[in-house]
Amino acid sequence: MPTIARVWRGATPPTKADAYHEHLLKNGVPDAQATPGNQGVFVLRRVSDGVAEFLVISLWESAEAVRQFAGERIERPVQYADDAQFLVDSEPTVRHYHVLLAPERMESPAPAPAS
C-alpha cells in the first residue's frame, strides 16, 4: 500500500483542457511512473466557473521516493517548459498526505468524455 499521496492543483481555460491533459500524459505522468517507488498517478479534471481544474494525485511508497521525483524541496511542483502555455492558475506548492486506506487493486478508468 502506498504511504504518501502527493497532491497538486492547476487550471486551464476549458478550450485548452484536452491539450493540457495530453501534455500531462506525455510529461509529468510518465516521469512520475518511471520513478522507483511510484505506485500510481491519478489525473482528475472538472470544468466549473469558466476554468478546467486539474487535480494530480501521485502515490508513493516513501518520502525518499518522492524526493527522487521532485528533488529535495518536495513541496515545490515539478514544472515543465510548456506548462505556462496552458495554465491560468497553478498552486505554488504541493500537499502531501499520509495514505490511511487505499484500494487493493484499481482498473484504468474509461476515457473521459469530451468537454
N, C-alpha and C positions, 0 to 999 in steps of 0.2 A: 504494500500500500504506500502511495506517496505520502511524504510527511509535510511538504511545503507546497502551497499554491501561490503563484506569482500572478498578480492581477494588475492590468493596465487598461486605461480607457482613452479613446480618442474619437474624434468625429470628423466626418467629411460632408460636403454637400451631397444630397441624395443622388445627383447626377454622376458623382464620382465613386459611389459606393461599390459598384461591381468591379471597377478598375482597382480600387484600393484592396478589395478582397483578393483579387488576383495577385496584387503586389505582395500582400502578406503571405500568400501561398507560395510565392517564388523566393521570398527573402526570409522574413522572421520565423515563420513556421518551420521550414526545413533546417534552419540554423539551430533552433531550439531542439528539434527532434534528433539532430545529429550529435548533440552534446551528451556525453556519458552522464547518466543519472536522470535524464529527462524521462518522464513517464506519461507524457501525453500533452496535447495542446487543444484547447477549445477556442474557437473564434465565434463570437456571438455578435449579432447585428440587430438593431431595431431602428426604424425610421420614425421620428417624432419631432414635432415642433420645427420642421424645416431642416433637420440635420439627420444624417445617418450615424448613429452612435455604434462604435465597436468596443467590445469588451474582449480582451485576450487574456485567457487564463492558462498558464502552463503549470504542470505538476512536476515536482522534483523529489528525488529521494533524500536530498540533504542540502544544507546551506552551501557546502563546498561545490555541489553540482551547479547550484545557481550561480556561484562565483565563476565557474568555468564558462558559463554562457554570458553573464552580464559584466564580469570584471569585479574588481574589489569593491566598487561603490554600487552594491546591488540594488540600492533604492533608485538608481537612475535607469530610465528606459533605454533599451538598446535601440538606436536610431539608424536609419538608412538614408542615403543621399536623396532618394526620390520621395521621402515622406512628406516634405514640405509642399510638393505639388498637389497633394491630396488633402492633407489635414487642415481643418479650420480651428480645431481645438485639440489639445493633447495634454494629458496630465503630465506634469513635470517630474512626478515621482511614481514609483511602482509600490504597490502594497503587497506585503507577504503575510500569509495566514498559515497557521498550523492546520493540517487536514485531520479532522477528527473522525470522519466517516467518508468512505468512497465506495462506489460500486466495484464489485469484483471484476466484472468484465463489461466492456461497452462496445457497442457496434457503431460503425460510422453512420451518421445521420443521412437522410435523403438530401439531395441538393436543395439549397434554399430557393424559395420562389423568387421570380424576378421582381425587382422593386419598381 
